[in-house]
Amino acid sequence: MTVSASRRDAVHDSLSDRYAVLGNPVAHSQSPFIHAEFARQTGEPIEYGRIECPLDGFQASVQAFIASADAAAGRGPARGCNITVPFKFLAIPLARRVSERAALAQAANVLRFDDDGWFADNTDGIGLVRDVQQGAGVALAGLRVLLVGAGGAASGVLGPLIAAAPRAITVANRTPARAVELARRHQPLADQHGVTLRATGLDDCGETYDVLLNSSASSLGGAAVPVSPRTLAPDALALDMMYGPAAAPFLAWADAHGARGRDGLGMLVEQAAEAFFVWRGVRPDAAAALAALRARLAGPR
């Protein structure tokens, strides 16, 4: 039987829009649960999954995801994706339009598949700032901040951190030249907001910061915290962008040295909420989704 064009369109329109997180590895990702919570809250008709890309196959994986729409098989159109390690630096060249925050970061964690070309964005930084200021209750304005690491995660968050107007930000990295380059790229924004911005190695990054943000891979690799406890002011906020077992040693270190340890779950949920807004134009309740996620990860009592 031949199906009319109008009938095919009706079937297509009844299917949920599809999104996914692309990375390597992604089996551990909590993004499907988070976005399912957002969809439940808002009533937005979406499905969200995981796609593990070959290390040399990011672009092909994105294109295959888009091509996999099949109304007859019940697969709706692919409308966008999140990008995680190690592919954030590969997303921007694929996009026709790039947000200011992604252009400054030179990395993207969000693609939206618009009909007239893809749009690339980076929601990591605004997610971190919202979690620090709203989730942890620490207003960044006027504070001294130490950002450890100068890779993709640090690139994504430095711009929004500067826009929050702390008094000073130090970028510290094992390879100081990478920290210098990251700071150089952000210097005009720092000047605009009156933020003192400097770059150092890990051994000479200074002391008594109000906020320490670990964006390095130290926790992921099971390494020791890469800076001295002297970097912590009394009652400082010490946030590791990792979560789960990977973040546990960092949190224990923070607690042992009088700081308030925080993992990266809040940042994860807040950046996802911003991505959801980029895709759907609707702002979900990030705090409620974070509470649900923490309860899920805690398991049955």
N, C-alpha and C positions, 0 to 999 in steps of 0.2 A: 504494500500500500504506500502511495506517495503522500508524504506529509507536507502540507502547505507551508509557505514561508512564514505566514503569520503564526501558524501553530508552532513552528520551530522557535520563533522569537518568544512566544509565550512560555514554552518549556525552558528556554535559556533564562528568561527573566525570573522564573520561579526558583532557580538554583542559587545557592549561597555563593557570594564572592569568596574567592580563596586567597589566602595569604600563607606565608611560611617563613621560617627562619632558615637561612642557608649558612653553613659553616663547615668546619672540620676540626674537631668532632662536634656533633650537635645532639647526641643521644641524651645527654644530661640536661638539655635546655628546659627551663621552666616556662618558656614563652607560650607554648600551646595552652597551658593551664591559665596563664595570666589573661591571654586574649579571649579564652572561653569565658572567663569571669567578666571581662568587659562586655562581651556580646550578651551575656545573660543580664547584666545590669541595664544595658542600653536598648536591647531588642534589635541591635544591628544584625542583619543576616550574613554572618561570615563563618568560614571554616579556616582553621589555622593548623599547619603541620610543620614537620621538620624535614629538611633535605640535606643530607650529607654530601658535599661536593668533593670530587677528586681535587687534589691540591693544584692540579693544572687544568681544572675544568669548571671554574666559577661561571664564566660567561655562558658556556654551553649549558650549564645546569639551570641558569636563569631562563634561558630561551626554551629549554625543554619544559620547565614549569609552566611557562605561558602557553606553549603549544599543547599541553596536556588537557586543556579544556575540552570536554566532550559531553554535550547535553545528553546524548543517548546513554552514556555511561553514568550519568548523574554527576558529572564534574563541571561545576560552574567556572566562570572566567577567573583567571588569576589577575588580581588587581594590584598586588604589591608584595614586597618581602622585606624582612629584616636581614641584615648581614652581620655576621659575627666573625671572630678570628678564624682564619688569617686573611680575610678577604676585604676588609673595610677600605683599604687603599685602592682596590680594583673597581669599586662601584662607580666612582665619579666619571671616569671616561665613557661609561655606557649611557650617561644621562644627557638629555638635551638641555635641561635646566637644573641648576644647582643652587641650593639655598646659601645665604651668606655664611651661616655657621658651618656648613659642610665645606664651603670653599676655603674658609680660614683654616679649618682642621685638615684639609686635604684628604679627608676620609669621610665615608658615609656609612651609616648603619641602617638606612631606610631607602628603599626605592618605591616609587609609586608609578604604576604603568598607565600613564595617561594616554589617551588616544593620539595626541599630537606629539608624543615623545615622553620618555621617562623623566621623572623628577627625583633628584637625589637630595637627601637631607641627613643631618646628624643630630640625633636627639639625646645623645649620651650626656652632654654637658648640662643641658637644662634639667635632665633627669637627676643628675648628681646634685645640682644646686637646690632643686626643690626638696630632695630628700634631706640634705643637710639643714636647710632652713625650716622646712615644715615638719619633716619626719623626726629629725633630731632636735629641732628647736634652737638651732644655732644661727643667729643672724650674722652673715659674713662681713657686712660693712664694718670697716675699721679694724679688722682682725689681721693677724699674721698667719699666712697659710704656707705649708710645705707640701708640694706636689712631688711625689717620688715616682720616677719613671719618665720617659720621653718618647714612648712608642705610640701606637694607635690609640690606646685608651686616653693617655695624657693629651694627645692632639685633639681628641674629641671634646675634652672637658675644659681646656684652658680658657677658651674664649668666653663661655658663659661664666666661668669663675671670675674673670676680670670684670665682666659686666655687673657682677654682684658687689663690686667696689670694696674689696678688702683693702687694708692699708698696704700690704705687701704680699707678694707671692714669690717663693723661691722654687724653681724647678731643679730637682737634683736627680742625676742619672749616673749609672755606672760608667758610661761613656760620656764625659762632660760635653763633648762637641755636639752630641745630639740634643742635649738640653739647651745649649747655646743657640742652635738653629731654631728650635721650637720657640724659645723666648724672642729671638730676633723677628720671627714672623708675626708675633703677637705684640711687639713693642708699640706700634701705632695705636692699637686699641688700649693698651695699658696707659699710654700718655693721655688718651682721650678721657679715661676714667680716673686719672690721677692715682694710678696704682704703681707702686715701685715693683719692678719685675727684674729678677736676676736669675742666672743659671750657674750651677755648681756641680761638682762631683758629690758622691755620697759621703765622703769623709769630712768635707768642709762646708756643710750646708747650713750650719748655724744651730742655735739652741732656742728653747722655750717658745715653740710655735703654739698658737691657739688651736689650730686645726692641722692635722696630718692626714694626707690622702695618699694611700698606696695604690698606684696604678701599675706598678711593676709586675713582672711574672713571678716574683719570689714565692708568693703563696701557692700559685698553681704548680710550681716545681718542687714544693716542699722545702724551700730554702729558708734560712733564718731571715728575720726582719732586717732589711738592708741598711737601716740607719740606727744611730745611737739613741738610747732612751733620753739623752739630754735634749733631743729635739722637741720633747713634750713639755709644755707648760703644765702647771698643776691643773687638773681637771680638764685637760685638753680633749677635744674630740679626735679620735684616731679611727679613721674609716678605711677599710680594705675593700676594694672593688670586687673581690671574690666573695663567695658565699658558700655555706655548707662546710663540710670537713676541711676544705682547702683554707678557709678563713680562720679556723679554730686556733691555730698557733698564734696568729697575729692578734686575735682578740684576747687570748691569754696574756700575751706580752703587754698589750695596752693596759689590761687590768692590773698586772703586776707592777706597773710603773705609774699608777694613779691617774690613768686616762680613762675616758669613756669610749670603750670599743664599740664599733658598729660595723656590720658586714655590708655587702653590696646588694642585698635583696631589695632594699628600698629604692636604690638607684635603678635597679633592673625594672622594677614595676613602674617607676616614674618615667623612665625613658620609653617604656612600652606604651604608657598612657599618652605621651606626646606623639608617638608614632601612630597610635589609633586615631588621634585627632587629625594628623596629617592625611591619613587615608580616608576617614569617615566624616570629618568635620564635627565630631561629637567628643566631648571630654568625659571620660569615665571617672569613677570614684577610685582613685589610686589607693587611698588609705584602706578602703574596704577590701580591695583585691590583695593588698599586702597582708592584711590580717588573715585572709583565707589561705594565702600561700604559706605563711608561717605555720598555720595550723596543720596544713597538709604535710609539710615537711617534718613537723614534730611527730606525726603519726598518732595512732590510737593511744589513749592513756589508760 
